Amino acid sequence: MLQQHHEATGDERVLELMREYFRFQARELPSKPLGHYTYWGQRRGGENLASIHWLYNRTGDAFLLELGELVFGQTEDWTKRFTSEPGIWHVVNTAMGIKQPGVWYQQSGDDRYLSAVEAGIEHLMTRHGQVQGIWSGDEMLHGTDPTQGVETCAVVEYMFSLESLLPITGSVRHADRLERVAYNALPAALSPRFAGRHYYQMPNQIACTKEYHNFSTRHADDTLVGLETGYGCCTANLHQGWPKLTAHLWMATPDDGLAALVYAPCEVRGRVADGVEVRFAEETDYPFEETVRFVYHGPSQVSFPLHLRIPHWAEDAELHLNGQPLAEPAAGTVVSVDHSWSDGDRLELHLPMRLRVSRWHERSAALERGPLVFALRRREWWTRVKGSEPYADFEIRTEEPWNYGLLNEDLKRADEAYEVAAKPPGDQPWSAEGAPLEISARARRIPEWQRYGGITGPIPWSPIRSAQPDEQVILVPYGCTEIRISEFPVVV
Ligand SMILES: [Zn+2]
């Protein structure tokens, strides 16, 4: 928090306070190591190390690197965890721990720490991964079943880990992962008006009620929308979600240019080419829109590179500078536009968002477009159960059926089979009514798939036969829904 305050205001007292605090740590930690009083400090030592490095990059105090080594040595060995036999770990500690080997890589220079991060994410997504881009954890890691939840703290902490790794690695994969979590899991964790949040969210969520859920840690109201449903931690923590994403949309680069590796409507001011102050307006409705426009404002004839990410899903991306096509950039790369910029120059990046299908628990299927995952929209009934508006707690239900599968023959040629309808995002794009994109899809009900407490019964292995008639259903972005199916059985 103090680091962000300093970055926003330049308040010098932050540097002084942190220097004194780290001197205190350097004095005390040898006899009272992280984890001396409670294990949280030892699991989360990577955050401590990142703050030490942040201060070192500003002051160059040599003792900070020695302290970094001490703190690294006292922290949970996440490198070993991510590269050896996995266990059932606490989901928020894990989401924070993801960054730790990468942060230490900056001091050690040893590539095996970067490999450990990749191994960890791959392991977590394979054993516990869900379609919204993160692994389940209610509060312990809990497998791939789409009726398991993930805690909102884990969503924002995983985002911050990816945001921390992005400037260290420049990895397109980390940026792709970050957008997937930011544009699916994060809005789904929050109520459309940002006056409440879920404690856990589930990819297949047919009710947000006090009925039974198969969670490892239960507080009865975990899936409700409210100020402090489940447990209060997420209320304190969720605020880092959007602001820290915004703070990581743009970066300075070693070649004295700028990089935009994550896209959103925004504006940036920065210094390039030996200190020239310039500004870019980024005009787009991304992630709902396929085109991102960068308009340069500043002195003319200033030469510097602008680095842009081409996501792995963006085959046949195109770049136009003032209407003239540039060489077609490859998917999964960072393209560098070296140019002598003049005021008003327009660079247009087109990222084709073809409909794609991914496979999940029990061979279920999900429909994706760009960074967005799509989910079945149901009419949602909100019932106030506690408190007064706007910060009340709500149960959410639907009376409409949810036990649909998507047709195998459509999924096999998804880009032609489904129609996407778009409208300009309104005041609240992350809501069922305000969804800027709709997909009309053929679906069939599966009578064997029935309710169990407040969740769906076991999702059938795909493909499954259904003799029910074809129906048209509407899918909208996952982040627009409170009631949803997003991992669908495949029917034949
Ligand atoms: Zn929490």
Residues whose N, C-alpha, C, O or C-beta is under 5 A from the ligand:
A	BS01	ZN	E151 C153 C233 C234
